[in-house]
Structures are given as structure tokens and as C-alpha cells.
Amino acid sequence: MSEAAIKPPSLKQLLLEVRCLPEWGRFLLSNTGAQELPRGNGRPVLVIPGFGASDLYTASLRRALSRLGHDVHGWGLGLNTGMNSHVRKALAQKVSNLHTTVGQPVSLIGWSLGGVFARELARQLPTEVARVFTLGSPFNITPAANNMLPLFKLVNRGKPVKLDMEGFLRRAEPPPVRCTAIYSKTDGVVDWRTACEREAPNTENIEVTGSHFGMVCNQQVVRVIAERLANP
């Protein structure tokens, strides 16, 4: 399918994102089914929030993975308002510090824009990153097929958002580590096709059921991550 044929999800799909509220409730009440999931062995995991979110938003996901025996960390940089030199340097330093301290490569989990950051970290530090999980992250085909552009404009005081197609196409190439792209066809924020990795020996795409904003409290997502983290 051509780039022009892929559009942001419809207004109806976007409005249906309110279903993330009951998704959060079910997730918290279920205890994430931790007893049924494979256990980890203390390998380091770094979770990066999406645009406009902080570590508070990913707390439930991190708590669920911690209960399974993983050494899970938030990004520690407050609200994610986009990439800049400070964020780029601080994230790379955090990955390097975790790798040095624990003595093992770090697995990266990024929700939405956080997944874009995670893939670039893996490209920058391939020997220090074990693998990448992206949750509804728009990194493929076109940067325009999502409903986040109005928020970017708001943060940038209404200034036009410049789409660097050359840079975007470079970033669409998978980084040289194992990559698992988790997506939902009912995502109301990004077109699900833009959240899938290109086919390669080190990539896989896993479909789950749920909303974009509920990706971090989705039991299917936790299961996919837990099963792969438990299998080095």
C-alpha cells in the first residue's frame, strides 16, 4: 500500500480511545496474571514513556515486570516532550550505566514515541542493548499517519511541524538488535501499519487487542514481553 493511502485513524477510532479507562481497571484488578507468566532473572529493562507522558504513566507496566523478576527502570527524565540533545545524551548515559552496573545488555521498552527513542538507542548502542519492544510506535512508512501532530503543534506554540522524510526513512530501518513491534489494529492514535517493523531476521510484529493509550496496561502486551524476556 502506498504512503498516500495511509491516513491517521478516524475521529471515531480516536474517540474510542476512552476504552483505555476500563482497560486500566481490568489490568489493576487482574494482578496481570503474574502467576501464569514466565519469570525473569534480574536482567535490566528500561521503559520509555510516550509523548506527553512520564514514568508515572508506565508505572503499572514496570511494576508488573518487576513482580516477574526483572530489574525494571523508568527513564527518569520527566515529561516526554520530544527528542533533543539533552534527552539523547541522558538516555544513552542511562543505558550505558545500567549495562556497566549489571554487566548485561539492557532490554528497551518504548510506548508510542518512546518506542521511536528506543529503536534509535539500539542503533546507537547495539552492544549495550539486548532487544527492543515498541508499543504502538509510529516509525514506519510515513510520519503523518497519526493523530499526534496537533499535540506537537500545541507544544511548539502552533508552529508548523517539519517532517524530515530523509531522517524518517533512515529510522524506519530496523536497528541491529532483536525488535518486537506490538500493535493494535484498533489503535486510535497511529495507523497500525506504521507501528510494524519491516520484515527481517531480527524483527517480528505481534498484534494485540486494545487501545493506544492502554498499551501500557494490556495483559497481552505483558505476556508478549515476559515470554521474550524469559528466553535469552
SULVENWO-V309384 format. One record per run of one state. SS is the DSSP state (h for helix, s for strand, l for the rest). FROM is the first residue (numbers start at 1). LEN is the number of residues. If there is no record, write none. Layout:
{{SS:FROM:LEN} {SS:FROM:LEN}}
//
This chain:
{{l:1:2} {h:3:3} {l:6:5} {h:11:26} {l:37:7} {s:44:5} {l:49:10} {h:59:9} {l:68:3} {s:71:4} {l:75:10} {h:85:18} {l:103:3} {s:106:6} {l:112:1} {h:113:12} {l:125:4} {s:129:7} {l:136:10} {s:146:1} {l:147:2} {h:149:7} {l:156:9} {h:165:8} {l:173:5} {s:178:6} {l:184:6} {s:190:1} {l:191:1} {h:192:4} {l:196:7} {s:203:5} {l:208:7} {h:215:3} {l:218:1} {h:219:11} {l:230:3}}
//
